[in-house]
Amino acid sequence: MTTVRTVATHEVVRAAFPRPVTERDEIGMAVGKAIDESLSRWSYEYRQDRRPTATAMRRLATEVLDRELADADVALSATGREAQLAAIAGVLQAFRQSELMGLPRPKSRLILIDEKVGVYAQPDYWNGRDRFYEMKSYYSTPTPPDVVLQVQLFQCAFPGFRAYLASFDRHSLPVVPRIEEVLLLDDAARAKVLAMAYEVGSEKGVEKVLEYVENPTVRYSLGVSERSRG
């Protein structure tokens, strides 16, 4: 049996760009979770030829938001809560009319580096053939470095796919989607990302038996550009 140390993409990103989590961050993460769960459900229902109403999705988002805020022990004023719910509703409406509506989330893949360290990577949506999308409920130019690293890891996990960053800025009403293609990852940038991921995984990874991992695996060797998929 082969034992590898595994981490998730967000752990690599957090290690590369550490910062304290503020109450504002907690609120943002709660809102993001509400959006993510609602849109995942909406897309799933759409693929099943069911048509959940916007009202039902807003109700679900409200339930998730309240749950996440309670778990984070963060309280919002009535006005603040309504403002967040209005922002969420704006994202839901914009998503409904975008090219992402109905797309599934790909199964998480394992980036396996030197047969020793694995990084689980799962972008938000894909078309199952040649492109994936990572969605954010904000818009920032230039793209923040933590988001750049996140997408680069996804590019390592989905070689040959075109990568898109889908921004639905909840801070601006009406919400206007910006879906922009991300530059291809060149060999030098890929080597840097993999080396960083290997270092984080070696230090923080949880041991797993590789033969028991059911996720699609993409293999890399540090310093070697060739790759193979298992």
Summary of the structure (lengths in Angstrom):
residues: 230
radius of gyration: 18.6
end to end distance: 16.5
largest distance: 56.2
contacts: 708
relative contact order: 0.19
helix: 46%
strand: 21%
